[in-house]
Amino acid sequence: MTPASTPDDRARVFEDVHARNLRALAYRMLGSRADAQDVVQDAWLRWSEVDPAAVQHAGAYLSTLVTRLCLDRLGSAAARREQYVGMWLPEPLVDEAEAWSPGPEVQTEFAQDVSVAFLLTLERLSPLERAAFLLHDVFDLGFDDVGARLQRSAETCRQLASRARTHLRAGYARCEVQQEERERLFGAFAMALMRGDVEALAGVLADDAVMVNDGGGKVSAVPRPLVGAARVAQALVGFAKGYDPAQVRARPAQINGMVGFVMFDAEGRPIQTVALATTGTAGPARIAGVYVVRNPDKLSHLVWRD
């Protein structure tokens, strides 16, 4: 065995060249950081047993493998979602969204988007629609290549992606808000929340703002979305009053590419993530969505750091 083909070298090439793109694909397919990690690890184990000389294009082989592994998981995931208690939100990416997006060389419209709104819209697609849309519109593959990965004709994949695009336009409107403005909104949101000022908090929320709470049946959570600036502000201030400031601490964070914060208890265990989706489509920028993940199974990878 030559030095270039040692197991350690092969593992290094897999991680340096392929893993980021595979993680990005798996996370968008599954909405779970942990499941995506498992799929990529499974892909590596299978790849390590393949003779590289027998594979013409390693990247194509691996993305096909990951796509099919994800499709297999989505069947059981759908059954689990039907039994999920309360609202479901994707497992949060805290200060690591970039590592779960394709590299900067991929410049398609949705390539770097891991926002909660985008992922929730993907959840409404069928597994094949999701795969066809992601591979073509996000990962910039031609329909012949998409068809090879999905074992469908190029025309079938074109139709799948087209249906997905129609659903996406109906359920998700992209609205870019500059980072400086997002941080200003976050500062105003945090200040109003700390003061318990319902009126000021409602003032930074869009009139039709929505709050979604995911407790997974493991901890208390609002069982359905709250809609409207006043209702969301009242609920947030009410929840904040339930925490003893001496027993909790929070740190600002980028959550799925959005401004937000993570709360921990006095022992450093994560309590929840709060991500703020901003919009500026009509008038000044406002916070349009408040996404709170409290399910401890989705927070276990988070640790307090000063």
Contacts in CASP RR format, 6 or more apart in sequence:
PFRMAT RR
TARGET T0000
AUTHOR 0000-0000-0000
METHOD contacts of the structure
MODEL  1
MTPASTPDDRARVFEDVHARNLRALAYRMLGSRADAQDVVQDAWLRWSEV
DPAAVQHAGAYLSTLVTRLCLDRLGSAAARREQYVGMWLPEPLVDEAEAW
SPGPEVQTEFAQDVSVAFLLTLERLSPLERAAFLLHDVFDLGFDDVGARL
QRSAETCRQLASRARTHLRAGYARCEVQQEERERLFGAFAMALMRGDVEA
LAGVLADDAVMVNDGGGKVSAVPRPLVGAARVAQALVGFAKGYDPAQVRA
RPAQINGMVGFVMFDAEGRPIQTVALATTGTAGPARIAGVYVVRNPDKLS
HLVWRD
3 9 0 8 1.000
5 52 0 8 1.000
7 48 0 8 1.000
10 48 0 8 1.000
10 52 0 8 1.000
11 44 0 8 1.000
11 48 0 8 1.000
14 44 0 8 1.000
14 47 0 8 1.000
17 58 0 8 1.000
18 58 0 8 1.000
18 59 0 8 1.000
18 62 0 8 1.000
19 40 0 8 1.000
19 44 0 8 1.000
20 99 0 8 1.000
20 100 0 8 1.000
20 102 0 8 1.000
20 103 0 8 1.000
21 59 0 8 1.000
21 63 0 8 1.000
21 102 0 8 1.000
21 103 0 8 1.000
21 139 0 8 1.000
22 39 0 8 1.000
22 40 0 8 1.000
22 43 0 8 1.000
22 62 0 8 1.000
22 63 0 8 1.000
22 66 0 8 1.000
23 36 0 8 1.000
23 37 0 8 1.000
23 40 0 8 1.000
23 99 0 8 1.000
23 100 0 8 1.000
24 100 0 8 1.000
24 101 0 8 1.000
24 102 0 8 1.000
24 103 0 8 1.000
24 139 0 8 1.000
25 63 0 8 1.000
25 66 0 8 1.000
25 67 0 8 1.000
25 70 0 8 1.000
25 134 0 8 1.000
25 135 0 8 1.000
25 139 0 8 1.000
26 35 0 8 1.000
26 36 0 8 1.000
26 39 0 8 1.000
26 40 0 8 1.000
26 66 0 8 1.000
26 69 0 8 1.000
26 70 0 8 1.000
27 33 0 8 1.000
27 36 0 8 1.000
27 93 0 8 1.000
27 100 0 8 1.000
27 114 0 8 1.000
28 114 0 8 1.000
28 119 0 8 1.000
28 122 0 8 1.000
28 130 0 8 1.000
28 134 0 8 1.000
28 138 0 8 1.000
29 36 0 8 1.000
29 67 0 8 1.000
29 70 0 8 1.000
29 71 0 8 1.000
29 74 0 8 1.000
29 127 0 8 1.000
29 130 0 8 1.000
29 131 0 8 1.000
29 134 0 8 1.000
30 36 0 8 1.000
30 39 0 8 1.000
30 70 0 8 1.000
30 73 0 8 1.000
30 74 0 8 1.000
30 77 0 8 1.000
31 90 0 8 1.000
31 91 0 8 1.000
31 119 0 8 1.000
31 122 0 8 1.000
31 123 0 8 1.000
32 77 0 8 1.000
32 90 0 8 1.000
32 91 0 8 1.000
32 298 0 8 1.000
33 91 0 8 1.000
33 92 0 8 1.000
33 93 0 8 1.000
33 100 0 8 1.000
33 298 0 8 1.000
33 301 0 8 1.000
34 91 0 8 1.000
34 301 0 8 1.000
35 73 0 8 1.000
35 77 0 8 1.000
36 100 0 8 1.000
39 66 0 8 1.000
39 69 0 8 1.000
39 70 0 8 1.000
39 73 0 8 1.000
40 66 0 8 1.000
42 69 0 8 1.000
43 62 0 8 1.000
43 65 0 8 1.000
43 66 0 8 1.000
43 69 0 8 1.000
46 65 0 8 1.000
47 58 0 8 1.000
47 61 0 8 1.000
47 62 0 8 1.000
47 65 0 8 1.000
50 61 0 8 1.000
52 58 0 8 1.000
55 61 0 8 1.000
60 145 0 8 1.000
60 148 0 8 1.000
60 149 0 8 1.000
63 135 0 8 1.000
63 139 0 8 1.000
63 149 0 8 1.000
64 148 0 8 1.000
64 149 0 8 1.000
67 131 0 8 1.000
67 135 0 8 1.000
67 149 0 8 1.000
67 150 0 8 1.000
68 149 0 8 1.000
70 127 0 8 1.000
70 131 0 8 1.000
71 127 0 8 1.000
71 128 0 8 1.000
71 131 0 8 1.000
74 127 0 8 1.000
74 130 0 8 1.000
75 127 0 8 1.000
81 88 0 8 1.000
84 216 0 8 1.000
85 215 0 8 1.000
85 216 0 8 1.000
85 217 0 8 1.000
86 214 0 8 1.000
86 215 0 8 1.000
86 216 0 8 1.000
86 217 0 8 1.000
86 221 0 8 1.000
86 223 0 8 1.000
86 224 0 8 1.000
87 212 0 8 1.000
87 213 0 8 1.000
87 214 0 8 1.000
87 215 0 8 1.000
87 221 0 8 1.000
87 222 0 8 1.000
87 223 0 8 1.000
87 224 0 8 1.000
87 225 0 8 1.000
88 123 0 8 1.000
88 214 0 8 1.000
88 216 0 8 1.000
89 116 0 8 1.000
89 120 0 8 1.000
89 212 0 8 1.000
89 214 0 8 1.000
89 291 0 8 1.000
89 292 0 8 1.000
89 293 0 8 1.000
89 298 0 8 1.000
90 116 0 8 1.000
90 119 0 8 1.000
90 120 0 8 1.000
90 256 0 8 1.000
91 293 0 8 1.000
91 298 0 8 1.000
92 255 0 8 1.000
92 256 0 8 1.000
92 273 0 8 1.000
92 275 0 8 1.000
92 293 0 8 1.000
92 298 0 8 1.000
92 299 0 8 1.000
93 100 0 8 1.000
93 114 0 8 1.000
93 255 0 8 1.000
93 256 0 8 1.000
93 257 0 8 1.000
94 253 0 8 1.000
94 254 0 8 1.000
94 255 0 8 1.000
94 262 0 8 1.000
94 273 0 8 1.000
94 302 0 8 1.000
95 253 0 8 1.000
95 254 0 8 1.000
97 112 0 8 1.000
97 114 0 8 1.000
97 254 0 8 1.000
97 256 0 8 1.000
97 257 0 8 1.000
98 112 0 8 1.000
100 114 0 8 1.000
101 111 0 8 1.000
101 112 0 8 1.000
101 113 0 8 1.000
101 114 0 8 1.000
102 111 0 8 1.000
102 112 0 8 1.000
102 138 0 8 1.000
102 139 0 8 1.000
103 111 0 8 1.000
106 138 0 8 1.000
106 139 0 8 1.000
106 140 0 8 1.000
108 137 0 8 1.000
108 138 0 8 1.000
108 139 0 8 1.000
108 140 0 8 1.000
109 137 0 8 1.000
109 174 0 8 1.000
110 118 0 8 1.000
110 137 0 8 1.000
110 138 0 8 1.000
110 174 0 8 1.000
111 138 0 8 1.000
111 139 0 8 1.000
111 140 0 8 1.000
113 174 0 8 1.000
114 256 0 8 1.000
114 257 0 8 1.000
115 256 0 8 1.000
115 257 0 8 1.000
115 258 0 8 1.000
115 277 0 8 1.000
116 212 0 8 1.000
116 256 0 8 1.000
116 258 0 8 1.000
116 275 0 8 1.000
116 277 0 8 1.000
116 291 0 8 1.000
117 172 0 8 1.000
117 277 0 8 1.000
117 289 0 8 1.000
118 172 0 8 1.000
119 256 0 8 1.000
120 172 0 8 1.000
121 167 0 8 1.000
121 168 0 8 1.000
121 171 0 8 1.000
121 172 0 8 1.000
122 130 0 8 1.000
122 133 0 8 1.000
122 134 0 8 1.000
122 168 0 8 1.000
124 167 0 8 1.000
124 171 0 8 1.000
125 133 0 8 1.000
125 164 0 8 1.000
125 167 0 8 1.000
125 168 0 8 1.000
128 150 0 8 1.000
128 152 0 8 1.000
128 160 0 8 1.000
129 160 0 8 1.000
129 161 0 8 1.000
129 163 0 8 1.000
129 164 0 8 1.000
129 167 0 8 1.000
130 164 0 8 1.000
131 146 0 8 1.000
131 149 0 8 1.000
131 150 0 8 1.000
131 160 0 8 1.000
132 146 0 8 1.000
132 150 0 8 1.000
132 152 0 8 1.000
132 157 0 8 1.000
132 160 0 8 1.000
132 161 0 8 1.000
132 164 0 8 1.000
133 160 0 8 1.000
133 161 0 8 1.000
133 164 0 8 1.000
133 165 0 8 1.000
133 168 0 8 1.000
135 141 0 8 1.000
135 145 0 8 1.000
135 146 0 8 1.000
135 149 0 8 1.000
135 150 0 8 1.000
135 157 0 8 1.000
136 142 0 8 1.000
136 143 0 8 1.000
136 146 0 8 1.000
136 157 0 8 1.000
136 161 0 8 1.000
137 161 0 8 1.000
137 164 0 8 1.000
137 165 0 8 1.000
141 149 0 8 1.000
142 154 0 8 1.000
143 154 0 8 1.000
143 155 0 8 1.000
143 157 0 8 1.000
143 158 0 8 1.000
143 161 0 8 1.000
144 154 0 8 1.000
146 154 0 8 1.000
146 157 0 8 1.000
146 161 0 8 1.000
147 153 0 8 1.000
147 154 0 8 1.000
147 156 0 8 1.000
147 157 0 8 1.000
150 157 0 8 1.000
150 160 0 8 1.000
152 160 0 8 1.000
173 281 0 8 1.000
175 278 0 8 1.000
175 279 0 8 1.000
175 280 0 8 1.000
175 281 0 8 1.000
175 288 0 8 1.000
177 185 0 8 1.000
177 278 0 8 1.000
177 279 0 8 1.000
177 280 0 8 1.000
177 285 0 8 1.000
181 278 0 8 1.000
181 285 0 8 1.000
182 258 0 8 1.000
182 259 0 8 1.000
182 276 0 8 1.000
182 278 0 8 1.000
182 285 0 8 1.000
183 259 0 8 1.000
185 204 0 8 1.000
185 259 0 8 1.000
185 276 0 8 1.000
185 278 0 8 1.000
185 285 0 8 1.000
185 286 0 8 1.000
185 287 0 8 1.000
186 252 0 8 1.000
186 259 0 8 1.000
186 260 0 8 1.000
186 276 0 8 1.000
188 200 0 8 1.000
188 204 0 8 1.000
189 201 0 8 1.000
189 204 0 8 1.000
189 276 0 8 1.000
189 287 0 8 1.000
190 252 0 8 1.000
190 261 0 8 1.000
191 200 0 8 1.000
192 200 0 8 1.000
192 201 0 8 1.000
192 203 0 8 1.000
192 204 0 8 1.000
192 233 0 8 1.000
193 201 0 8 1.000
193 236 0 8 1.000
193 237 0 8 1.000
193 240 0 8 1.000
194 240 0 8 1.000
196 237 0 8 1.000
196 240 0 8 1.000
196 241 0 8 1.000
197 237 0 8 1.000
198 230 0 8 1.000
198 233 0 8 1.000
198 234 0 8 1.000
198 237 0 8 1.000
199 233 0 8 1.000
201 233 0 8 1.000
201 236 0 8 1.000
201 237 0 8 1.000
202 229 0 8 1.000
202 230 0 8 1.000
202 232 0 8 1.000
202 233 0 8 1.000
203 229 0 8 1.000
203 233 0 8 1.000
203 286 0 8 1.000
204 286 0 8 1.000
204 287 0 8 1.000
205 228 0 8 1.000
205 229 0 8 1.000
205 232 0 8 1.000
205 233 0 8 1.000
205 286 0 8 1.000
205 287 0 8 1.000
205 288 0 8 1.000
205 290 0 8 1.000
206 229 0 8 1.000
206 279 0 8 1.000
206 286 0 8 1.000
206 287 0 8 1.000
206 288 0 8 1.000
206 289 0 8 1.000
207 228 0 8 1.000
207 229 0 8 1.000
208 227 0 8 1.000
208 228 0 8 1.000
208 229 0 8 1.000
208 288 0 8 1.000
209 227 0 8 1.000
209 228 0 8 1.000
209 229 0 8 1.000
209 232 0 8 1.000
209 286 0 8 1.000
209 287 0 8 1.000
209 288 0 8 1.000
209 289 0 8 1.000
209 290 0 8 1.000
210 225 0 8 1.000
210 226 0 8 1.000
210 227 0 8 1.000
210 228 0 8 1.000
210 232 0 8 1.000
210 288 0 8 1.000
210 289 0 8 1.000
210 290 0 8 1.000
211 222 0 8 1.000
211 225 0 8 1.000
211 226 0 8 1.000
211 232 0 8 1.000
211 235 0 8 1.000
211 236 0 8 1.000
211 289 0 8 1.000
211 290 0 8 1.000
211 291 0 8 1.000
211 292 0 8 1.000
212 225 0 8 1.000
212 289 0 8 1.000
212 290 0 8 1.000
212 291 0 8 1.000
212 292 0 8 1.000
213 221 0 8 1.000
213 222 0 8 1.000
213 223 0 8 1.000
213 292 0 8 1.000
213 294 0 8 1.000
214 221 0 8 1.000
214 291 0 8 1.000
214 292 0 8 1.000
214 293 0 8 1.000
214 294 0 8 1.000
214 295 0 8 1.000
214 298 0 8 1.000
215 221 0 8 1.000
215 293 0 8 1.000
215 294 0 8 1.000
215 295 0 8 1.000
216 294 0 8 1.000
216 295 0 8 1.000
216 297 0 8 1.000
217 295 0 8 1.000
218 294 0 8 1.000
218 295 0 8 1.000
218 296 0 8 1.000
218 297 0 8 1.000
219 294 0 8 1.000
219 295 0 8 1.000
219 296 0 8 1.000
220 294 0 8 1.000
221 292 0 8 1.000
221 294 0 8 1.000
221 295 0 8 1.000
222 235 0 8 1.000
226 232 0 8 1.000
226 235 0 8 1.000
232 290 0 8 1.000
236 290 0 8 1.000
243 263 0 8 1.000
246 266 0 8 1.000
247 265 0 8 1.000
247 266 0 8 1.000
248 263 0 8 1.000
248 264 0 8 1.000
248 265 0 8 1.000
248 266 0 8 1.000
248 271 0 8 1.000
249 263 0 8 1.000
249 264 0 8 1.000
249 266 0 8 1.000
249 268 0 8 1.000
249 304 0 8 1.000
250 261 0 8 1.000
250 262 0 8 1.000
250 263 0 8 1.000
250 264 0 8 1.000
251 261 0 8 1.000
251 262 0 8 1.000
251 264 0 8 1.000
251 304 0 8 1.000
251 305 0 8 1.000
252 259 0 8 1.000
252 260 0 8 1.000
252 261 0 8 1.000
253 260 0 8 1.000
253 261 0 8 1.000
253 262 0 8 1.000
253 273 0 8 1.000
254 260 0 8 1.000
255 262 0 8 1.000
255 273 0 8 1.000
255 274 0 8 1.000
255 275 0 8 1.000
255 291 0 8 1.000
256 275 0 8 1.000
257 275 0 8 1.000
258 275 0 8 1.000
258 276 0 8 1.000
258 277 0 8 1.000
258 278 0 8 1.000
258 291 0 8 1.000
259 275 0 8 1.000
259 276 0 8 1.000
259 278 0 8 1.000
260 273 0 8 1.000
260 274 0 8 1.000
260 275 0 8 1.000
260 276 0 8 1.000
261 273 0 8 1.000
261 274 0 8 1.000
262 270 0 8 1.000
262 272 0 8 1.000
262 273 0 8 1.000
262 274 0 8 1.000
262 302 0 8 1.000
263 270 0 8 1.000
263 271 0 8 1.000
263 272 0 8 1.000
263 273 0 8 1.000
263 274 0 8 1.000
264 270 0 8 1.000
264 271 0 8 1.000
264 302 0 8 1.000
264 304 0 8 1.000
265 271 0 8 1.000
268 303 0 8 1.000
268 304 0 8 1.000
270 296 0 8 1.000
270 299 0 8 1.000
270 300 0 8 1.000
270 302 0 8 1.000
270 303 0 8 1.000
270 304 0 8 1.000
271 294 0 8 1.000
271 299 0 8 1.000
272 292 0 8 1.000
272 293 0 8 1.000
272 294 0 8 1.000
272 299 0 8 1.000
273 292 0 8 1.000
273 293 0 8 1.000
273 299 0 8 1.000
273 302 0 8 1.000
274 290 0 8 1.000
274 291 0 8 1.000
274 292 0 8 1.000
275 290 0 8 1.000
275 291 0 8 1.000
275 292 0 8 1.000
275 293 0 8 1.000
276 287 0 8 1.000
276 289 0 8 1.000
276 290 0 8 1.000
276 291 0 8 1.000
277 287 0 8 1.000
277 288 0 8 1.000
277 289 0 8 1.000
277 290 0 8 1.000
277 291 0 8 1.000
278 285 0 8 1.000
278 286 0 8 1.000
278 287 0 8 1.000
278 288 0 8 1.000
279 285 0 8 1.000
279 286 0 8 1.000
279 287 0 8 1.000
279 288 0 8 1.000
280 286 0 8 1.000
293 299 0 8 1.000
END
